[in-house]
Amino acid sequence: MNTSNIIFKWLAIGALLGYFILHPFIHIIYILHFFSGSLVPKNLASEILNSFSVSMLPWGIAFMILSALIGLFWGKIKQADEEKSEIIAQLQKALAEVKTLSGFLPICASCKKIRDDKGYWNQIEAYISEHSKAKFSHGICPECSEKLYPELYKNL
C-alpha cells in the first residue's frame, strides 16, 4: 500500500471514530456521571442524538481532531513497521544468498590443495566451490604456458 494512503487511511479512521464514537461516548459518560436525581436522562437514544447538536459541535470537532491526530501517528507507526518488515525481509534474503569463506585455510605449499575440517585434502577449486558461490574456468597464465610448452615460445 502507498505510504500516503496508509497515513490518510488511519487519519480518516481516527477522525470518524473520534466524532461518531468517542465524542458521544464521552457525552453519555458525562451525563450519567455528573447528573443525579431527576436530571438522569430518561431516553438514552435522545442523549446520544443530543451529543451531535449544534451546542456540542465544538466538542465533537475537538474529539475528531484529537482522534485524527492519534490516527495520523498510528498510520506513521504502521508505515514505519511495514518499511522495517520489508527491509528485514530483504536483509534476510541477502544473508541467505551470501556464502563466504573465513578463517585460516591450511593450504599445501607445493600442490595448493586445501585441508578441510575433516582433515581431507581437496583441490582448491573443489573446496572454494563447495564453500562459496564461486565458479571456476581454467586457463594457463603466460609464465606457466612458457614453462609447460617451451617449444611454442622458442620461435618468438
Buried (B, 14 or more C-beta within 10 A) or exposed (E): EEEEEBBBBBBBBBBBBBBBEBBBEBBBEEBEEEEEEEEEBEEEEEBBEBBBEEEBEEBBBEBBBBBBBBBBBBBBEBBEEEEEEEEEEEEEEEEEEEEEEEEEEEBEEEEEBBBBEEEEEBEBBEBBBEBEEEEEEEEEEEEEEBEEEEEEEEEE
